[in-house]
Amino acid sequence: MLRPIAASAVGMAALIHPAPSQAHAKWFADGKGIHDVASYALLEGPVLTWIVLLTAVIAAILVVQQRQRWAVPAWLERCASLHGARLRRLAQLSLGISLFVLAVRGCILAPCLGGKPAEVFWLLLFAQAGVGCMLIADEVPKVAAAVIAVLAVAAGAYGGPASPFEASHILALAAYFVLASDPRYTNRSIWLLRVGLGVSFSVAAFSEKLLEPSLSLEFLAHSDMNFMKHLGFDYSDRLFVLSAGMSELLLGLLLITGLATRLAAGALMVFLLTSNAYLLMMGVQDDALTELIGHAPILAALLVVVLLGGGRWPMRYPVEPAMSDDSERVPVAALSTEFIREADVARLKSGTRNV
């Protein structure tokens, strides 16, 4: 069982080698990017190579999962059952502190989403600071989630139509805080969190790298994060941005589809932390602090997925058949824990009991 897991881990690590490039380029670029940079063409050699590699990795994971189910280690299950509430609280604190600090800095939801000091913009900043305080104090999560939804719409006005999708992890975290407090909806909340993270990374891969490489190239010009050059490889910045975008897209798609969920989330955590450490090593403390503030809620959400899994959203509820003398009862083990809870609640409400 360990061989396919190890092979997949090594293959993914080799495939997505541009780890420090997972920084959000929009947070540091001036929004204009480097001029006279050609976009990637579908028929370019490196682009076709990466498409084949991504397809091969996803196909290999599908084959491995069909042939042999990956068992969750017992220590991970124990950790999830013991510290689920603490994980949710950690995520609340991370998002609350991040939103409050960003509001003080004059940014909505992300370090790059600043605006003009108009009355509406200042009102949004005050609302965001209030949401941060609510999350830190663990008060009225439903109100905080509603305000975050309004802020996401405002982010689209200030940062473009892609901004709400890039901030989908924040919306997913808000939904997770509301739903995870009810044990019946824990799996649904984690499912939303996983998909929100995947959408955020996938959209960022296109908007900051694959469709608009000039932004990431501008970031590389002043941060010198193309470590492949320092290792002696003939690796241009343009190829480095392509590799980073494809890597980010791969991991985002794995989160969205629920394939190798824990492995993808763990890899993203390592890459984000490596990116922050690399900025510190390069002596750009201001950029490192900005990235840490923006990545804190993402890291907390990824940690939830690593420990609790990808969750699930059942398409329908199982209908319990009527019992008779010659009928065979459905084994309890065949139903998920979530289904059992919801069936018990329904019976309690109707005043009936299953004897």
Secondary structure in CASP SS format (residue, H / E / C, confidence):
PFRMAT SS
TARGET T0000
AUTHOR 0000-0000-0000
METHOD secondary structure of the structure
MODEL  1
M C 1.00
L H 1.00
R H 1.00
P H 1.00
I H 1.00
A H 1.00
A H 1.00
S H 1.00
A H 1.00
V H 1.00
G H 1.00
M H 1.00
A H 1.00
A H 1.00
L H 1.00
I C 1.00
H C 1.00
P C 1.00
A H 1.00
P H 1.00
S H 1.00
Q H 1.00
A C 1.00
H C 1.00
A H 1.00
K H 1.00
W H 1.00
F C 1.00
A C 1.00
D C 1.00
G C 1.00
K C 1.00
G C 1.00
I C 1.00
H C 1.00
D C 1.00
V C 1.00
A C 1.00
S C 1.00
Y C 1.00
A C 1.00
L C 1.00
L C 1.00
E C 1.00
G H 1.00
P H 1.00
V H 1.00
L H 1.00
T H 1.00
W H 1.00
I H 1.00
V H 1.00
L H 1.00
L H 1.00
T H 1.00
A H 1.00
V H 1.00
I H 1.00
A H 1.00
A H 1.00
I H 1.00
L H 1.00
V H 1.00
V H 1.00
Q H 1.00
Q H 1.00
R H 1.00
Q C 1.00
R C 1.00
W C 1.00
A C 1.00
V C 1.00
P C 1.00
A H 1.00
W H 1.00
L H 1.00
E H 1.00
R H 1.00
C H 1.00
A H 1.00
S H 1.00
L H 1.00
H H 1.00
G H 1.00
A H 1.00
R H 1.00
L H 1.00
R H 1.00
R H 1.00
L H 1.00
A H 1.00
Q H 1.00
L H 1.00
S H 1.00
L H 1.00
G H 1.00
I H 1.00
S H 1.00
L H 1.00
F H 1.00
V H 1.00
L H 1.00
A H 1.00
V H 1.00
R C 1.00
G C 1.00
C E 1.00
I C 1.00
L C 1.00
A C 1.00
P C 1.00
C C 1.00
L C 1.00
G E 1.00
G C 1.00
K C 1.00
P C 1.00
A C 1.00
E H 1.00
V H 1.00
F H 1.00
W H 1.00
L H 1.00
L H 1.00
L H 1.00
F H 1.00
A H 1.00
Q H 1.00
A H 1.00
G H 1.00
V H 1.00
G H 1.00
C H 1.00
M H 1.00
L H 1.00
I H 1.00
A H 1.00
D C 1.00
E C 1.00
V C 1.00
P H 1.00
K H 1.00
V H 1.00
A H 1.00
A H 1.00
A H 1.00
V H 1.00
I H 1.00
A H 1.00
V H 1.00
L H 1.00
A H 1.00
V H 1.00
A H 1.00
A H 1.00
G H 1.00
A H 1.00
Y H 1.00
G H 1.00
G C 1.00
P C 1.00
A C 1.00
S H 1.00
P H 1.00
F H 1.00
E H 1.00
A C 1.00
S H 1.00
H H 1.00
I H 1.00
L H 1.00
A H 1.00
L H 1.00
A H 1.00
A H 1.00
Y H 1.00
F H 1.00
V H 1.00
L H 1.00
A C 1.00
S C 1.00
D C 1.00
P H 1.00
R H 1.00
Y H 1.00
T H 1.00
N H 1.00
R H 1.00
S H 1.00
I H 1.00
W H 1.00
L H 1.00
L H 1.00
R H 1.00
V H 1.00
G H 1.00
L H 1.00
G H 1.00
V H 1.00
S H 1.00
F H 1.00
S H 1.00
V H 1.00
A H 1.00
A H 1.00
F H 1.00
S H 1.00
E H 1.00
K H 1.00
L H 1.00
L C 1.00
E C 1.00
P H 1.00
S H 1.00
L H 1.00
S H 1.00
L H 1.00
E H 1.00
F H 1.00
L H 1.00
A H 1.00
H H 1.00
S H 1.00
D C 1.00
M C 1.00
N C 1.00
F H 1.00
M H 1.00
K H 1.00
H H 1.00
L C 1.00
G C 1.00
F C 1.00
D C 1.00
Y C 1.00
S C 1.00
D H 1.00
R H 1.00
L H 1.00
F H 1.00
V H 1.00
L H 1.00
S H 1.00
A H 1.00
G H 1.00
M H 1.00
S H 1.00
E H 1.00
L H 1.00
L H 1.00
L H 1.00
G H 1.00
L H 1.00
L H 1.00
L H 1.00
I H 1.00
T H 1.00
G C 1.00
L C 1.00
A C 1.00
T H 1.00
R H 1.00
L H 1.00
A H 1.00
A H 1.00
G H 1.00
A H 1.00
L H 1.00
M H 1.00
V H 1.00
F H 1.00
L H 1.00
L H 1.00
T H 1.00
S H 1.00
N H 1.00
A H 1.00
Y H 1.00
L H 1.00
L H 1.00
M H 1.00
M C 1.00
G C 1.00
V C 1.00
Q H 1.00
D H 1.00
D H 1.00
A H 1.00
L H 1.00
T H 1.00
E H 1.00
L H 1.00
I H 1.00
G H 1.00
H H 1.00
A H 1.00
P H 1.00
I H 1.00
L H 1.00
A H 1.00
A H 1.00
L H 1.00
L H 1.00
V H 1.00
V H 1.00
V H 1.00
L H 1.00
L H 1.00
G C 1.00
G C 1.00
G C 1.00
R C 1.00
W C 1.00
P C 1.00
M C 1.00
R C 1.00
Y C 1.00
P C 1.00
V C 1.00
E C 1.00
P C 1.00
A C 1.00
M C 1.00
S C 1.00
D C 1.00
D C 1.00
S C 1.00
E C 1.00
R C 1.00
V C 1.00
P C 1.00
V H 1.00
A H 1.00
A H 1.00
L C 1.00
S C 1.00
T H 1.00
E H 1.00
F H 1.00
I H 1.00
R H 1.00
E H 1.00
A H 1.00
D H 1.00
V H 1.00
A H 1.00
R H 1.00
L H 1.00
K H 1.00
S H 1.00
G C 1.00
T C 1.00
R C 1.00
N C 1.00
V C 1.00
END
